């Protein structure tokens, strides 16, 4: 008994845990934004943010753009800006020169629709930033732009970008990293859908390391993917590499699909490039698949499927303008599938040629290998890098598949399950990723989400009285804010909550 309170050992342990929680997250705040909420716009809240804060923005509402995020989180206490769907719709940020500008570090931004104003939809010049479950579209200039100064690591996942770009110098996605301020920075793009570009390359990056995983990329004005050297950096500051695994590249024009090395505006990457388990769909009269321009160190290509829709041979590499950093060609490849008569590098091994890769349903973009497909069980299990030029920290085995022409935000629906040896291309014949299976799985996921929401509502209602008691001893700071402003307040609040739970038990 302490001052008239009887505290059981279990309660003491629980309160101690609560104390640690409250002290470690002291001053973390949750802001609520939207109609009927304490804050009307994200712009108002942006200047108030501190490490660990969470902003919940109500969906089915349009908010003014020109949002500038200038307050940084920390590596262990990121700031989260979360769109909360209403009537199934995300919140919309619209307008402004930069509709959303991330000028600070350690952010997670999720659940938004960002549409253009007068220039860029998203302007990134921070570090350790994740943007997920977001649609970016109708941008008169760049869709998502990374600055050459101040930008560090950025992850895009479950992001859809379309109707963005302009001419030959503005792109739907255009990344850069500052190799002086943020050495070793990574641009990772996974589970995304980029399509219907209005200019430039669908995805262009000058980042130090590029990890392009499980995306469906199509409809570029020029190339679907361009990985080139940074502007304004000396070539000896860092080498730029690219790991490209498990993607579908659907070429709808006649230009090259990929360019690596340089765009002739600066130096060369002198980098190492690795293409594994991708599927390339090419139109008639398209140029070679990969253009190597100026300096790279090595290129390896394994388990990829190349198919010209309507039939016909393809040329894999354009080598007329390459300058090999090692003073010699460094090329390797294993177990790629190409149409009969295609031009492939002489260094490749185990190449399979044929007339038809036999996708499950090409017309419906179901690119899984059919039961009698030559892609089935034909991949190399552990493809090797060129001797003496290992790719650093590669994604050894593709774990997911890209959904066909859409974004699916639950990675659990996209697992790549091999039956026997790995298949060639972006899909397994035995795995998920088909249209029918995805639709059924999504319906199940929606039902589960509704059930969870109902259960959460009941739990929230049950805890109201306890929270009201706790509110008497915990600090409440300002409208729309909840905070652990002092660890002692958190301790007392935790005691009240535990007491209430014990009474309900």
N, C-alpha and C positions, 0 to 999 in steps of 0.2 A: 504494500500500500504506500503510495506516495502522495502526501498532501490530500488524503481522502480518496484518491483514485486507486482502484485495484487493477493492476496491469498484469495480464498473464504473459508467460514467456513467449508464446507465439505472437502475441500482439506487439511485444517489445521488438522481436525480430522484424515484424512487418513495418513497425514505425521506423526502425533503424534504416530499413531499405528505402522507405519513403523519404527519410531525411537525406540519404545519399542522392536520391533522385532529384529532390527539390534543390539541394545545394548545387548539384552539377548543372542543373538547368535554370539556375536563378536568373530572374529577369527575362526569361524567354516569354514571348508574348504571342498570342493568337489574335490576329485582326480579322474582322469580318467586313466584307465589302459587298455592296449591292443595294438594290431597292429595299427599303425598310431596315437596312443594316446600319451600324454606327458610322460607317464610312461610305461615301458615295462613289469613290473612284480609287483605282490603284495608284494614281498619281499622287493623291493626298497622303497615302500611307508610305510611299517609297522612301521619303526622307526620314521616317521614324524608325526604320528597321535596324535591328541589332542581331548579333549571332544567335542562332537557334530559333528565331522568330518564324512564325507561320502566317501566311496571308491566305484566307479562303475567299475566293471571288465567286459570287453567285452567277450561275449560267443563265442562258436564254435572255441575255441583256448585252447591249453594246456599250462599250466604254471608250472614252476619248484616248487616242494614241498619244505619241510623244512622251511615253512613260520612260523615265530614266532611273535605272537602278544604280546607285552610287555608293551604297553602304555595304560593306563586305561582311560575310559570315566568316567562319573559321573552318579548318579541315574537319574538326570533330563536331562543330555546331553550324551546319549549313543553314542558310535562309531558304525557306520553301515558299514559293508562290504557286498556289494551287487553284485551278479552276474547278468549281463544283457544278456538275451538270444539273440543269433544271429542265424538266420536260424533255430529257435526252439531249439537250443542246449545251455546248460549251459557252462560256463567256467569250465575247468578241472584243478584241482591241482593234480600233480602226482609226486611220488618219495620222497626220503628223509627218514630219520629215523622216524620222525614224520611228516607226510605230512602237517598237519596243527596243530600248537600248540597254544592254547589260554591260555596264562600265565598272563592275566590281567583281570580287572573287567569291567562290564557294556558294553557288546557288543551285537550286533545283526548281525548274519552272515546268509546270505540267498542266495539261487539260485546257488549253486555250485555242482560240481561232484568231489568227493575226492577219489582218487584211491591210492593203497598202494605202498610203496617203500620197505624198508627193515624191517619195523616193524609196528608201529601203524599208522592208517590213521588220526585219530583226537585224540589229547591229550589235555584234559581239566584240568586246574588247576587255574581257575579264579572264579569269583562270579558274579551273575546276568548276565548270558550269555544265549542267545537264538540262537539256530541253527534251521533254517527252510528251507523248500523247497530245500532239499539237498539229494543227493544220495552218499552213502559211500559203496564202494565195492572193492573186490579183495585185501583184506588186509591180509598180511601174519601172522599178530598177531591180537591184538585187533582191532576192527573196530573203536569204540569210547571208550576211556578210561578216567575216572575221577581219578585224583590223590588223595591219602589219605591225603596229606598235602596241604593246601591252597585252596582246592576246596570248593566252596559254591553252590549257587542255579544254576541249569541248566534246561533249557526247550528245549526239542526236539519236534518239530511239523512239520508234513508233511515231515518226513525224511524216506528214504528207506535205509536199511542196508542189504547187502547180500554178500555171499562168503567172510566171515570174521571169524576169530577165528582159534585156533590151539590146538589140544589135549584137555586136561581137565582143563587147567588153563588160556586159552586165549579165549575171548568171543567176539561176535559181538558188544555187548554193555555191558560195565562194569563201573558202577558208584560208587563213594564214595563221602562223604562230610567230611570236617574237622569240627568236632563238637566243637572244642575249638576256632578256628579262626572265624567260621561262624555258630554260634548256630542257630538252627531253619531252616537251609537250606533245600530246597525242590528240589528233582529231579522230574520234571514233563515230562511225555512222552505222547503225544497225536497225533492222526491222523497219526500214523506211520505204516510202513509195514516192518517187519523183517522176513527174510526167507533164506533158503539154507545156514545155518550155517556150517562152516568148523570145528568147535571145540567149546567146552565149552557150556555155556547156552546162549540162544538167548539174554536174558536180565538178567543181574545180577546187583544187587545194594546193597550197604552197606550204602546208604544215610539215613539221620535222618528221613526224611519224603519222601515217594514215592507216586506219583499220576500218576497212569497208566490208561489213559482214551482213549477209542475209537481207539484202535490199532488192527491190524491183525498180529498175531505172530505165526509163524509155522516153521517147519523144523529145530529144534534145534538138535545139536549133543547130548546133554543131556536133560536139562529141558528148557521149553519155558520161564520160569520166576523163578528167585531165589532172594529172599529178605532176607538178612542175616546181622549179626552184623558187624560193622567196625573192621578193623584190627588196633591194637595198641591203642584202646580206652578202658578205663575202662567201665564196664557195667553201672555204676551209673552216667556217664556223661550225657547221654540222653537215652530216649527210642526211638526205631526206629519203625515207623508205616507204613502201606501201605493201600491205598485206590485204589481198582482195579475195575473200572466201565466201562461197555460198550465195552468190548473187545471180539475178537474171538481168541481162542487158538486152533490151529489145530495141534494135535500131529501126527507126522509121524513116530516116532520110538516107542519103547516099554518102555521107561523110565517114571518116574514121569513127570507130566506136570509142577507142581509148587513145590518149596520148600520154607518154611519160617522158621525163627528162627536162624539157625546157619549152617555153612558148616564145623564145627569141626576144623577150623583153629584158632579160637579166642573164644570170648564169645558168648552170645546170645542176641537177640534184646530185649527180654521181651516185645515185641510190641503188638499192636492191629492191626488186619487185617480185612479188609472189602471187600468182593467180591459181587458185585451187577450187575445184568443184563449182565452177560457174557455168551457167548456160547462156550462150550467145545466140539470139535470134536475129538474123540478118536479112535485109530485103535484097531484091535483085539489084545489081549494079552498085552495091555498096563497095567502098574502098577496103583495103586491108583492115583487119580487126584492130591491131595495135600498132600505132605509129610511135617509133622510138626516135626522138628528136634531140640531137646533141648528146650530152654526156649522161650515161648511166653506168653502173658497175655490173649489174647482173639482172637477168630475168629468168624466172622459172615458172612453168605452167604445167599443172598436173590435174588429171581427172576432169577436164573441162569438155563441154559439148558445144560444138560449133555447127549451126545449121542455117543454110540459106533457104528461107521460106519460098517454096515453089521449085526448089531443086537447084543444083549447080555447085561448082567447086568454090572454095574460099582461099584467100591468101591470109595467113595468120599475122605475119610481121612485115612492117615497112622499115627497111634497114638502110636506106640510101643516105640518110642524114645523121647517122649515129656516130658518136665519138666514145669509144669504150674507155672508161676510167682506168681499167687494168691494162690497157694497151692491147687487148685481145677480146674477142667475142666471148662472153660468159653467159651461156644459154643452157638450160636443161629443161626436160619435160618428160612426163611419164603418163601413159594410158589416157591420152586425149582421144575423143571421137571427132572425126572430120568427114565431110562428104568426099566421095571418091574423086580423085584427081586434084585434090587441094594441094596448095603449096605450103609445106610445113618446114620448120627448122631441121637441118640435118642432125642436130644434136638430140632431137627427141627420140625416145625409146617407147616401144609398145603401143605406137599409134594405131588406132582402129579406124579403118575407112569403110564407108558404106553409103547406101543411097537414102536411107531413112532411119533416123534414130528411134522412131516409133514411140512418140509421146502418147500418153493416155488419151488426150483430146486437145490437139493443137488449136482447133477453132475456138475452144472454150478456155484456152490458156492453162489447161491442166497439163503441166510439163513433167509429171511423174513418168518414169519409164513404164511402158505397158509390160504385160507378162512376157511377151516375146521380144522385148527390146534388147538391142545389142549393148545398151548402157547398163543393164542389170548385172550386178556382181562383177563388174569389169574394171573397177578403179584400183589404184595402187593404195595399199593400206597406210604405208608410211613413206610418202614420196620424199626423195632426197634433194637437198639443195645442190647446186653446182659445187664440185670439190673445191674447198678452200674459200668458199663464199657462202657460209651458212646464213640463212635469214634469222635475224635476232628475235627471239621469243615469238615464234609463229603460232597461229591458231592451228594446232596440229590436226584436229578432226572437226568438221562442221557438225554442230549440235542442233541446229535449227534449219528450217526452210523458209524462204520468202513467200508470203501469201500472194496469190495472183492478183495483181493490179488493185491492191487495197492495203490498208493497215489493219492488222489484228493486234490488239494491245496486250493480249494474254499469251506470253511466250509458252505457257503450258500447252497451248493448242498447236504449237508449231514445231514440236520436237521432231528431230530427224532420227528415226529408229532403223538401223541397218539390220537386214536379215541376210546373213552370209557376208560376203565381201561388200565393201562400199560400192555404191553405184556411181557412175560417171554423171556429172552435172550437178545442179543445185538441189535435186530431189532424190529421195529413195522411193522405189516402187512400193515398198512395204510401209512407208512412213506416212505421217499426216501431211496435209498441204493441199489435198484435192478440194474442189469447190464444195462438193456435197458434204464431205466430212467436216470442213470448216464451218459451214452453215449450221450443222447439227450441234457441233461443239459450242458455237457462239450462243445458240438458243439455250443450251444447258447452262452456260455461264451466266447469261442474263437472268435466268430463273433463280440461280443460286444467289446472285447479287441482290435480287429483290427480297429473297428470303432473309439474307443477312441484314439488309436495311431494316426490315420489319423487326427482326430480333434486336437490332441495335436501338431502335426507337423504344421498344419495351424496356430495355435495360436503362436507357436514358431517363424514361419516365419513373422507373423504380428508384433511381438514385437521386431524384430531385430533392427530396426532403433531406437526405444526407448532405448533399452539396450545399443546401441552404444553411445547415448547421455549420458546415465547414467554412462557409463564407464569412461567418462571424469572427473567425480567427485568422483566416488567410487574407492577404492583401488584395484589394481590387483597385487597380490603378487606371482611371480614365474609362470613358465609354468604349465598349467593344474590345477591351483588353482584359486578358487574364494573365497573371504573372505569379511566379514564386519569388516575390520581391525580397523575402528574407527567409533564411533556412528555418528559423524558429517558427515562423508562421506555417511553413510547410510541415514541420514536425507536428504542431498542434492540429492542423487540418487532417493530417494522416491519422492521428489518434481518433479524431471524431469519425472519420470514414470507417476505420476499422471497427469502432464501437457500433456504428450503424449496421455494418455487415454482420457483425456477430449477433445482433438482435434479430436480423432477418433470418439467420441460419437456425 
